[in-house]
């Protein structure tokens, strides 16, 4: 079980580092990590609180802000477990015409 949690922490770190650098995270990469979070819960390797805490630590290390600062104190209401708030920055949009 320890190997599962170690791998999950590595994946969070890689995802959040990519996002902090302005890169995208492929949906499959995020979805596989979410599946691993669910597996950790089902095998009792960790509970939801421990997983969220560990993920929040990796997020803050990579981004320099907390998940709550970026997504609000109730972020889990919008991203229910096991969803990972790993969204890229919005692309700048410029009008193509004067209208």
Secondary structure, DSSP 8 states (H G I E B T S, - for coil): -HHHHHHHHHHHHHHHHHHHTT----HHHHHHHHHHHHHHHHTTS--HHHHHHHHHHHHHHHHSS-HHHHH-TTHHHHS-TT-------------SS--
